[in-house]
Amino acid sequence: MRTAIIKAILLLGRYAVLPAVAIAAAMFMGWLIALDQHPIAAAFAFPVALPVAMGVVVVGLGLLLPIRLGTDGVSVNEHEAPGLWAIWNEFDRVSPRSRRVLLIDPELNASMSEQRRWLGLRRRQLTMKVGAALLLALDERAVRAVVAHEVAHARLQHTTGGVNLVEFELAAANLFHYFDPEQTITGRVAHLLLHALLDWVNAARLALSHANELAADRDAAELVGADEIARSLVLIESSITQMKELIYTPLDKELLGAIRVPTPPLQRLAAQLDTIRRPERIAAAAAARMSEADDPKSTHPAFATSLANLGFSALPIIDAPQGSAATTLMSAATMNELMTRFNRDWKKHADRAVGIH
C-alpha cells in the first residue's frame, strides 16, 4: 500500500489526491442517499462518515491549490554568462533554449529544477542554478563537470519525480499555512490524515535523491569522464570543509556581539582563494570528508559513496584548480555586479538578524 501511494505521488504530484477526493465525494453522496431512504441508519453513520468524507474533500482541495515555487537567484543570459551557456548548450541539445533558465545565487552549490505551469499542460521549463561561490572556488574544468551532472538529472528525468514529491510536500505546507492544526478543526483533521503520508513522502524523496545523485554522476561520466566528475567532487567537498573553517566559523564568532556588519562570506572567499586552492589543503580537507557515512536525512550520498560509485576506492590525486570559473565563464561586468548585489543582500540580512545599525 505504501509503495503504491508513493508511486502515485511520483507520477502525479499533488494530483495524486484526486482518487481520495473521489472516494470521499462518493461517501458523501452515499450518505445523502441513505439520509433519504434510511434516515435512522444515516443518523447513526453521521459522526463517522460525514466528517471523514468532508475532511478528505477539504484536504484534497487544499492540496490542489496552486503552488508557487520561489526562484531565488539572478537570471543571466548568454551575453552575461557566455561560458556557462555554451557548456549547457553543448551537453543539452534536446531541450529548447526558450524553455531553459540559468540562475546565479550566492551558494557553493548547483541544481537543476523543473517547473510546469497551467496544470502541467505546458512544456516543462528547466532551471539550472549555479552558485557564485562555486564559480569562485572551482575552475572551468570542474564547473564543466558540474554542469554535465546537472544536465544528466534533466536527461534522466530526475527532476520530474523529485518535483512531484516536493510539490506534494509544498502543497501540504500551503494547506497548513491557511489551516493551522493548532488553531482550526480543518487543520487538525488534515494533519491527522496527512502526518504519516508526509513522513513517507519525505523518506521517499531523500532516498530518491540519493539514488538520483549517483545515477547522474554515472551518466555525466559518459560525457566528460569519471576522472573529471571525481575531480569536481573532490574540489567541492574540499571547498565546503575549508569554507567552514576559514570563513563561516570565524564569521559566526564575529557576529556575536558585533557592533557593525562583518565582511560578507563571498568577499571573504574571494580573499581566501589562494589558500583554499593549495594542493596540500585540498587533499587534507577532502580526506577529512572521506570518513563520513551516508546520512539518511541528507539529499546527497556521502563523499566516499559518490567516489565508489565512479569506481574510486580511495581518494584520487587531482590537479589543483587553474584560475576561477567566475573569470572564464562569466562576463567580468556581470560577475562584479552579482558580487556587489549578493554582498549587499547579505549585509542587509545580517543587519536585520542581529540588529546591527
N, C-alpha and C positions, 0 to 999 in steps of 0.2 A: 504493500500500500504506500509506504513512504517513498519507495523508489519511483512508483508510478506518478505520485504527486510532484516530485522533483523534476521528473522528465517532462511533465506537462508544463511546469513553470519555465523550464529551459526552452521549451518550444514556443510558448505563448506569452511569457512575461506576465504582466498584471491581468491579462485577459484570461488567464487560467482559472480565475474565479467564476467565470460565466457558467460552467456546469453547476457549481454550487448554488449560484443565484437562481438558476432554472429549477433546481430541485426545491429550493426554498419557496419559490413562487408557486410551484405545483402543490407544495404542502399547504400554502395559504389558500389556494383555490379549492383544494380538497376540504379544508376546514370550513370554508364558506358554503360548499355544497352540503357538508354534514350538518351545518347550522340550520339549513333549510329543511333537510329531510330527517335528521336525527338530532334535534336540539339538545336533548339531555346528554347524549354522548359527546357532542361538541362542547358543551359547557364543562364537562369533566376534562376534556383534552385541552381546553383553553390555556391553563397555566403552563403547559409544556410546548404544545405545537405552535401557538401563535408567537410567543416571544422569541423562540428559536428561529422560526421562519422569518420574522421581521428583522431579527438581529443579523441573520445571514444576508438578507437583502440590503440592509444598510451598510454592512461591512463590504459587500460586493460593490455597491455603488461608490463607496468611499475609495476603494482600491482602483476603480476605473476613472477617478478624477485625473485630469491631465497632469503629467509630471514635467516640471521644468528643470532640466539639469543645468547647473551653473557652468559657465565657460570661463573660469578664471585663467588669465593668460592674455597675452597681446598677440593678435593676429598679424602675421608678416607675409608679404607677397614675395614673388620671385625676384624682384629688384632689391628687396631688403635682406633676403636670405638666399642668395642665388645658389650657394653650395649645398645647403640643406635640401632645397627644392630639386636640384639636379640629382642628388643621390636618391631621393624619394621617387622621382620620375624614372630613374634607371631601374630600380627594383620593382616598381609597381607600374606595369604597362597596361593594366586592365581597368583599374578604377578611373573614371573620368576626372580630369583635372578640375572641372567645375564642381565636383562633389567631394573635394578634399580641402581641408583647412589645416594650416600649420600655426600652432600657438607657441609662444615662448613664455615660460614662467620663471620664477627665481630658483627653483629647486635643483637638486642633484638627482635628476630622475628623467625618465621619458615614458610616454604611454601612448596607446592607441585606443580610441574610443569610437563609438558609433551612435549616431542619433537618427531616429526615424520620426517623421512628422506626419500629420494628417492620418492618425490612427495606424501608422505603419504602412500606408498605401504608397507613399512616395519612396523613391530610391533612397538607400541609406547614404548618409554623409559621414565620411571618415574624418576624424580629427586627430592629428598627431601633435602631441605636446612634448616639447624638448626644453629642459631646464637650462637657464643661463649658467648656473653653477656647473652643470655637466659640460657645457661648451667651453667654459674656462678651464676646467681641470683636465679634460681629455683632449687628445689631438684628433686630427681629421680621420685617421685610420680607425681609432676607437669609436668615434661617433658614427662612422660609416657602418660598423658592425652593429651598433645600437639601432640605427635606422633599419637595417636588414632584419633585426629581431622584431621590431615593431610592425614592419610590413608583413612578416610571417604571421603575426597574430591576425592581421586582417585577411590574409590569403587563406589561412586555415579556419577562418570564420569563428575565431575565439571570441571576437567582440560581440557576436550575436547572442551566444549562450550567456556570456558574462553580463551583458547589458540587460538581458531579460531577468536574471536573478537580482541584479542591482535595482532595476526598475520596480520589481515586486517589493523589495525592501523599502525603497523610497516611497512607494505608494502607501505602504502601511504606516510609515513615519508621517506622511502627509495626512493620513486619516487621524492618527493620534494627535497631530497638531491641532486639529479642529475639534476633536472629541477626546479630551484628556481623560484617561482611565481613572484618575483620582477625583475627577470633578463631575463626570457625566455617566449616566447609566449606559448609554450607547458605547462610550469609550471602554467601559468595564466589560461589556459583552464582547466587543471587538477584541479586547486584549485576551479574554479567556479563549476565544475562538482561534486567535492567531498566534498566541505565545509559542506553543510547541512548533507550529509550522514555521515561524520565523527562525527559530533555533535550527531547524532542519535546513532551511534555505541558506542561512549564514554558514553552516558547516559545509554544505554542498558547494557554496561559492568559493570558499577557501580551498577546498580540495580540488575543485576545477581549476582554480588559479594556479595552484602548484603544478598540476599536470600540463596546463597550457604553457606555462613558462618553459618547462623542459622541452615540450614539443616545438615551441617557437625557436629555441636555441638550436635544436637539431635541424630545423628547416632553414634557419638563417645560415647555418654552417655550410649548406649546399650552395649558398650564394657567395659567401666571402671566405669560407674555410673555417674549420673548427679552431685552428690556431688563433685566428682573428677574433672569434667570439670569446674564446678563453682569455685572450689578452684584454679585451674590453671589460670582462668580468673582474679580472684582477685589478685593473685600474679603478673601476667603480668601487669595489669593496675596499681597496686601499684608501681611496679618497674619502669614503664615508668614515672610516676609522680615524684618519688624520684630521678631517674637519671637526670631528667631535673633540679630539684632543687639542688642536691648535686654535679652534675658532669658537665652538659652541660652549665648551666647558668654561673657558675664560670669560666669555660673554655673559653667561649666566651669573657668574660671580660679580661682574661689573654692574649688572642690572640691579643687584641687591643694594639698596641704599643709594642708587645713583642720583645725582643732582642735575645731570644733563644726559641727553641721549648718547649712548656709546656709538662707536663706529659700526655701521651695518655689516652683516655677515658677508655679503658679496664683495664689499670693499676690502674686508679682511682677507677673503680668499684670494683676490687679485694680488694682494701684497705678499701672500704666503706661497704662491705657485712654485717658485724655485725650490723651496723647502719640501713641499709636497711631492715634487717630481724627482727627488733624489732616489736613485735606484735602491740604495740600502733601506730607505724609509718605506718605499713601495713594497719591497719584499717582506720587511718585518710586519708592516700593517696588514698585508694580505695573509701572511702566515697566521697572525692572531685570529683572523676570521675563519680559518680552516677548521678550528676546533669546535665551532658552534654547530649544534644539532638542529635538525628541522624543527621549526616552531609551527604547530598546527594552527595557531592564531595569526600567523603571518600570511600575506598574499604571495610571498615568494619562497621557494625552497632555500635551504642552507647553501652557502657558498660551495662547500665540498660536494654536495649533491649535484649542483649545477655543473661543476667541473667533471665529476664522474660521468654525468650524462653525456658529456662531449668526448669521453674516452681518456680523461686525465685522472690518474690515481693519486697524483701528487701535485703540489703547486708548480705550475710551469714557470720557466725562466722567460721573461719577456723583455722587449725593447722598451726603454723609457720613452715617455711622450716627447714628440718633437713639435714644439710650439703648442699653440692653443687653437682649438677648432673655432673659437669665437672670432679669431682674426682671419681665418681662411674660408669659413663657410658663411659668415655674416658680413654685411657691409659695415665699415667702421662707424659710419654715422648712426646706423640703426643700433648697433651694439652699445655705443656710447649713450644713446637716448634711452635704451632699455635699462642700462645700468643706473642711470640717473633716476629713472622712474621707480625702479624696484628699491633702490636705496631710500628714496624719499618716502615711498609707501611703508617701508619697514620702520623708518623713524616715526612716522605718524602712528603706526600701530603700537610701537614701544612707548610712545608718549601717552597714549590712551591707556595702555595696560598697566603701567607703573606710576602714572601721574607725574611725569617729568615735564616741567614747563620752563 
